[in-house]
Amino acid sequence: MGFFYVKIYVMKFELFYETTGVCIDTRTITKDCLFICLKGANFNGNEFVDNALELGAKYVITDEIERQKSPSIIYVPNSLEFLQQLARYHRDKFNIPIIGITGSNGKTTTKELIATVLEKKYNTLSTKGNLNNHIGVPLTLLSLNKTHEIAVIEMGANKLSDISELCVITNPTHGIITNIGKAHLEGFGNFEGVLTTKKELYDAVKFNNGILFNNSDDEILNEIIPQEIQHYDYSTQKNSFVKGKLISMSPFIKLKWESEKYQSDEISTTMVGQYNFYNFLAAITIGCFFKIEVELINDAIKNYVPTNNRSQIEKTAHNTLLLDAYNANPSSMKNSIESFSMMTSPNKIIIVGDMFELGKETESEHQKVIEQINQLDIETYFIGENFNSLATKIDSSKLHFFKSKDALITRLKSSSIKDSLILLKASRGIGLETIKEFL
């Protein structure tokens, strides 16, 4: 996994250090920044070369040579490639731990938890939100500065080789895969494609003689982790670096954990879902590895509050909502429903929406969700064309199907729900969080 800078870029990389940072959107330009013109399916940043300079950019990088009309406008053959190689050039100036994190589910929450723990002792850089793609990762790395002592870089993927490409930019010294499941199957082709791509993080860390963190309760991860590389396990088993115990979910997680020389008391958190139990253990494990005091680790996980519709508990005038509507794929949907079924509450309702980007597996994966819920005897509202197309294949008075979110809203207006714990889970495109006002 060698990396070679394009020779024509190296001198131009140094222009970055004369600026206040990189910008790719004229709406967020800062004075004396380096503006890089990127292209997309529906936009062309090169059209804003002059505008960027007028707004205060010191230099502009363009890959359309006809726009190079002044010394402040620098031409490169490919602006995106320039951004990515600049990020690697800058990253290589820092001899600090760079923790790469990926996974089919939970990577953003786990990243946030890890960063929250590490910040108790170190000046930590972490990916903002879920800016984890071929543009977001370089932008995160370019915000590294001499005060940072450690970085946590989230890496997303929706097609083959995405993680390998991000690792070339990031050059991680440490790595963690939260899990590997059925996500973005349309781009990967099948589960084997997902597996191969996620494993590329392990390969990159192995190349660097780095260190991995592993959920050893996960059979898939245990099968693919390179045994010849040093790794620290977390699980519910005694022989792990960190052993955890899930005490209860009512609905918030209560847990205990122990390491070689420490046993915690029961810790109450502000998060729900059995899947988040392992996200907590990942953060605890990395905190222990980097020698953060156990009291500080406990304080971090106890006080972390989820945002962005990820495992959030929200109380309305009539109900308690478990809002997990940022994204959904077969693995995360299955985990959310399983965890919800384990929660203690006298009245429970599930509201789920379609999952996207499943390709030829679309019908079968939606059918599996319906069958899973049908076994639970929980009142459920299904939203979307994928679920609705399967309505005639099931006969249950507790399962209700709606073609759209608006159709469900019409139903809720005429027949309101009260005094219930409600799970809301769907792909982001459904916009399920917008029905909160009707619950």
C-alpha positions in Angstrom: 0.0 0.0 0.0 2.7 2.5 -1.0 1.8 6.1 -1.7 3.4 8.3 -4.3 2.7 12.0 -4.6 2.1 13.2 -8.1 5.3 15.2 -8.8 3.5 18.1 -10.4 1.5 18.7 -7.2 4.3 18.8 -4.5 5.3 22.4 -4.9 1.6 23.4 -5.1 0.8 21.6 -1.9 3.0 24.2 0.0 0.5 26.9 -1.0 -1.8 25.4 1.5 0.4 26.6 4.3 0.1 30.2 3.1 -3.7 30.0 3.6 -6.2 29.8 6.5 -7.4 26.4 5.3 -9.3 24.6 2.5 -12.8 25.6 1.3 -14.9 23.9 -1.4 -18.1 25.9 -1.1 -18.3 29.7 -1.8 -21.0 30.0 0.8 -18.5 29.1 3.5 -15.4 30.9 2.3 -13.0 32.3 4.9 -10.5 35.1 4.2 -7.3 33.9 2.7 -8.4 30.3 2.3 -7.4 27.8 -0.4 -10.5 27.3 -2.6 -10.6 24.0 -4.5 -13.0 23.7 -7.4 -14.7 20.3 -7.3 -17.2 18.8 -9.7 -20.2 16.6 -9.1 -23.1 15.2 -11.0 -25.1 18.5 -10.6 -22.4 21.1 -10.0 -19.1 22.4 -11.2 -17.0 24.4 -8.7 -14.9 25.8 -11.6 -17.7 28.1 -12.4 -17.0 30.0 -9.2 -13.3 30.7 -9.6 -13.8 34.5 -9.8 -16.4 34.6 -7.2 -14.1 32.7 -4.7 -11.4 35.3 -5.2 -13.9 38.1 -4.7 -15.1 36.6 -1.5 -11.6 36.4 0.0 -9.9 33.2 -1.2 -6.1 33.6 -1.4 -5.7 30.9 -4.0 -8.0 28.9 -6.2 -7.3 25.4 -7.5 -9.0 24.6 -10.9 -8.9 21.7 -13.3 -10.1 23.8 -16.2 -7.1 25.4 -17.7 -9.0 28.1 -19.5 -9.9 29.6 -16.1 -6.3 30.2 -15.1 -6.3 34.0 -15.6 -4.2 35.2 -12.7 -1.3 34.0 -10.5 -3.9 33.3 -7.7 -5.6 30.7 -9.9 -3.6 27.5 -10.1 -4.3 24.8 -12.7 -4.1 21.1 -11.8 -5.2 18.2 -14.0 -7.7 16.9 -11.4 -9.0 19.0 -8.5 -10.3 16.1 -6.5 -7.1 14.2 -6.8 -5.2 17.3 -5.7 -7.4 17.6 -2.6 -6.9 13.9 -1.7 -3.1 14.0 -2.2 -2.8 17.3 -0.3 -4.6 15.7 2.6 -2.1 12.7 2.6 0.8 15.1 2.2 -0.4 17.1 5.3 -1.3 14.0 7.3 2.3 12.7 6.9 3.6 15.7 8.8 2.0 14.3 12.0 3.5 11.5 14.0 0.4 10.8 16.1 -2.0 7.9 16.4 -4.6 8.0 13.5 -7.5 5.7 14.3 -9.5 4.6 11.3 -13.0 3.4 11.9 -15.5 1.8 9.5 -18.4 -0.7 9.7 -21.8 -1.3 8.2 -23.6 0.0 11.3 -22.8 2.2 14.3 -19.5 3.7 13.0 -20.6 7.4 13.5 -21.9 6.8 17.0 -18.8 4.7 17.9 -16.6 7.4 16.5 -18.4 10.0 18.6 -18.0 7.8 21.7 -14.3 7.2 21.1 -13.6 10.9 20.6 -15.6 11.8 23.7 -13.5 9.3 25.8 -10.2 10.4 24.2 -10.9 14.1 24.7 -10.7 13.5 28.4 -7.0 13.4 28.1 -5.9 14.3 24.6 -6.5 17.1 22.1 -8.5 15.0 19.7 -9.5 15.6 16.0 -12.5 13.6 14.8 -14.7 13.5 11.8 -17.5 16.0 12.0 -20.9 14.4 11.6 -20.6 11.7 9.0 -18.3 13.4 6.5 -16.7 10.1 5.9 -16.3 9.9 2.1 -13.6 10.7 -0.6 -14.2 14.4 0.1 -15.0 14.5 3.8 -12.0 12.4 4.9 -9.5 14.7 3.2 -11.2 17.8 4.6 -11.0 16.3 8.1 -7.3 15.5 7.8 -6.5 19.0 6.5 -7.8 20.4 9.8 -5.0 18.6 11.7 -2.8 21.1 13.4 0.2 21.0 15.8 -2.0 21.0 18.9 -3.7 17.7 18.0 -2.4 14.6 19.8 -4.7 11.9 18.3 -7.2 11.6 15.5 -10.3 9.5 14.9 -11.2 9.3 11.2 -14.5 7.7 10.1 -14.5 6.0 6.7 -17.7 5.2 4.8 -18.1 3.0 1.7 -20.8 2.3 -0.8 -18.8 0.4 -3.4 -15.8 -1.9 -3.8 -12.4 -0.5 -2.9 -13.7 2.6 -1.2 -12.0 1.9 2.1 -8.7 1.1 0.5 -8.8 4.4 -1.3 -9.6 6.2 2.0 -6.8 4.4 3.8 -4.3 5.5 1.2 -5.2 9.1 2.1 -5.5 8.5 5.9 -2.6 6.1 6.5 -4.1 4.8 9.8 -2.0 3.5 12.6 -4.9 2.0 14.5 -8.2 0.5 13.3 -11.6 -0.7 14.3 -14.5 -2.2 12.3 -17.8 -2.0 14.3 -19.4 -4.8 12.3 -20.0 -6.0 8.8 -23.5 -6.5 7.5 -25.8 -5.9 4.6 -25.5 -2.3 3.6 -25.3 -0.6 0.2 -25.7 -4.0 -1.5 -26.5 -2.2 -4.7 -23.0 -0.7 -4.9 -21.2 -3.8 -3.5 -23.0 -6.4 -5.5 -23.4 -8.8 -2.6 -22.3 -9.4 1.0 -18.9 -10.7 0.0 -18.2 -7.3 -1.6 -19.0 -5.6 1.6 -16.8 -8.0 3.5 -13.8 -7.5 1.2 -14.1 -3.7 1.2 -14.4 -3.3 5.0 -11.5 -5.6 5.5 -9.3 -3.2 3.6 -9.0 -1.2 6.9 -7.4 -4.2 8.6 -5.0 -4.6 5.6 -3.9 -0.9 5.8 -3.2 -1.1 9.6 -1.4 -4.4 9.1 0.8 -2.8 6.5 1.7 -0.1 9.0 2.4 -2.7 11.8 -0.3 -1.0 13.7 -2.9 -2.0 16.2 -6.5 -3.2 15.9 -9.5 -3.2 18.3 -11.9 -6.1 17.9 -15.3 -7.1 19.0 -14.5 -10.8 19.7 -18.2 -11.6 20.2 -18.6 -11.0 16.5 -17.9 -14.2 14.5 -17.4 -12.4 11.2 -14.8 -10.0 12.6 -13.0 -12.9 14.3 -12.7 -14.7 11.0 -11.1 -11.9 9.1 -8.9 -10.1 11.7 -5.2 -10.8 10.9 -4.0 -12.9 13.8 -0.4 -11.9 13.2 -1.2 -8.2 14.1 -1.6 -7.0 17.6 -5.2 -6.5 18.5 -7.2 -5.7 21.7 -10.5 -7.5 22.1 -13.7 -6.3 23.8 -16.6 -8.7 24.4 -18.7 -10.3 27.1 -16.1 -13.0 27.6 -13.6 -13.2 30.5 -10.5 -13.4 28.4 -11.0 -10.0 26.6 -8.9 -6.9 27.2 -12.2 -5.3 28.2 -15.2 -7.4 29.3 -18.6 -5.9 29.4 -22.0 -6.9 30.8 -25.3 -5.5 29.7 -27.4 -5.1 32.8 -30.6 -3.8 31.4 -32.4 -1.6 28.8 -35.4 0.2 30.2 -35.0 1.8 27.8 -31.6 3.2 28.5 -28.6 1.0 28.6 -27.1 0.1 32.0 -23.8 -1.8 31.9 -20.7 -2.8 33.8 -17.2 -3.4 32.5 -13.9 -4.7 33.7 -10.3 -4.9 32.7 -7.3 -6.8 34.2 -7.1 -4.5 37.2 -10.5 -2.8 37.4 -14.2 -3.6 37.8 -16.7 -0.8 37.3 -19.9 -0.2 39.2 -23.2 -0.2 37.3 -23.2 2.7 34.8 -26.4 4.3 33.6 -26.2 5.8 30.1 -28.4 8.0 27.9 -28.4 5.6 25.0 -30.7 2.7 24.0 -30.3 -0.5 22.0 -28.2 -3.6 22.5 -26.1 -2.6 19.5 -24.9 0.5 21.4 -23.7 -1.7 24.2 -20.8 -2.8 21.9 -20.2 0.7 20.8 -19.7 1.7 24.4 -17.3 -1.3 24.9 -15.3 -0.1 21.8 -14.8 3.4 23.3 -13.9 2.0 26.7 -11.4 -0.4 25.1 -9.7 2.4 23.2 -9.7 4.6 26.3 -8.0 1.9 28.3 -5.4 1.3 25.6 -4.5 5.0 25.6 -4.3 4.9 29.4 -7.2 7.2 30.2 -8.2 7.1 33.9 -11.2 4.8 34.4 -13.2 7.4 36.2 -12.8 9.7 33.2 -13.9 6.9 30.8 -17.0 6.2 32.9 -17.8 9.9 33.0 -17.5 10.2 29.2 -19.8 7.3 28.4 -22.3 8.1 31.2 -22.8 11.7 29.9 -22.7 11.2 26.1 -25.9 12.3 24.5 -26.7 11.0 21.0 -27.7 13.5 18.3 -28.8 13.4 14.6 -31.7 11.0 15.0 -29.3 8.2 16.1 -30.7 6.2 19.0 -32.3 9.3 20.5 -35.0 9.1 23.2 -37.5 12.0 22.8 -40.6 12.5 24.8 -43.6 14.1 23.3 -46.8 15.2 25.0 -48.3 11.7 24.5 -45.4 9.2 23.9 -41.8 8.3 24.3 -40.0 8.0 20.9 -36.9 6.0 20.1 -35.7 7.9 17.1 -33.3 5.9 15.0 -34.2 7.3 11.7 -30.9 8.6 10.3 -30.2 5.5 8.2 -31.3 1.9 7.8 -30.0 -1.3 6.2 -30.9 -5.0 6.8 -28.4 -5.4 9.6 -29.2 -2.2 11.5 -32.9 -2.8 11.0 -32.7 -6.3 12.4 -30.6 -5.1 15.4 -32.9 -2.2 16.2 -36.0 -4.4 16.2 -34.3 -7.1 18.3 -33.2 -4.5 20.9 -36.6 -2.8 20.9 -38.3 -6.2 21.6 -36.0 -6.6 24.7 -37.0 -3.2 26.2 -39.4 -3.1 29.1 -42.6 -1.1 28.4 -46.3 -2.0 28.7 -47.2 -0.5 25.3 -44.8 -0.7 22.4 -45.2 0.3 18.7 -42.9 0.0 15.8 -42.8 2.4 12.8 -40.5 1.4 10.1 -39.8 2.7 6.6 -38.2 1.4 3.4 -34.5 0.6 3.2 -32.7 1.8 0.1 -29.7 0.8 -2.1 -30.4 -2.9 -1.8 -30.5 -3.8 -5.5 -31.7 -7.2 -6.3 -32.1 -8.0 -2.6 -34.7 -5.3 -2.0 -37.8 -7.6 -1.9 -36.3 -10.4 0.1 -34.7 -8.1 2.7 -38.0 -6.2 3.3 -39.8 -9.5 3.5 -37.4 -10.6 6.3 -38.1 -7.5 8.3 -41.9 -8.1 8.0 -41.4 -11.8 9.1 -39.2 -10.7 12.0 -41.7 -8.2 13.3 -44.6 -10.6 12.8 -43.0 -13.0 15.3 -43.0 -10.3 18.0 -46.7 -9.5 18.3 -46.0 -5.7 18.4 -48.3 -3.2 16.7 -46.3 -2.0 13.6 -46.7 0.6 10.9 -44.8 0.0 7.7 -44.1 2.9 5.3 -43.0 3.0 1.7 -43.5 1.3 -1.6 -41.1 -1.6 -0.9 -42.9 -2.7 2.3 -46.4 -1.9 0.9 -45.8 -4.2 -2.1 -45.5 -7.1 0.3 -48.6 -6.3 2.4 -50.8 -9.1 0.8 -48.2 -11.7 1.8 -48.9 -11.3 5.5 -52.2 -11.7 7.5 -52.0 -9.9 10.9 -54.3 -7.4 12.5 -51.2 -5.8 14.2 -49.3 -5.0 11.0 -50.4 -2.0 9.0 -49.0 -0.9 5.6 -48.9 2.6 4.0 -47.5 3.6 0.6 -46.1 6.9 2.0 -45.3 8.9 5.1 -48.2 11.2 4.3 -50.6 8.3 4.3 -49.5 7.3 7.8 -49.8 10.9 8.9 -53.4 11.0 7.7 -54.1 7.9 9.8 -52.4 9.3 12.9 -54.5 12.5 12.6 -57.7 10.5 12.8 -56.5 7.8 15.3 -53.8 9.1 17.6 -51.3 7.0 19.6 -50.8 7.6 23.3 -48.8 6.3 26.3 -46.5 4.2 24.1 -42.8 3.6 23.6 -42.4 3.9 19.8 -39.4 2.9 17.6 -38.9 4.9 14.4 -36.5 3.3 12.0 -36.0 3.9 8.2 -33.5 5.0 5.6 -32.8 8.7 5.6 -34.8 9.4 2.5 -38.0 8.5 4.2 -37.7 11.4 6.6 -39.4 9.5 9.4 -38.4 12.1 12.0 -40.9 14.5 10.5 -43.8 12.6 11.9 -42.8 13.4 15.5 -45.4 16.1 15.8 -48.2 13.6 15.2 -47.0 11.3 17.9 
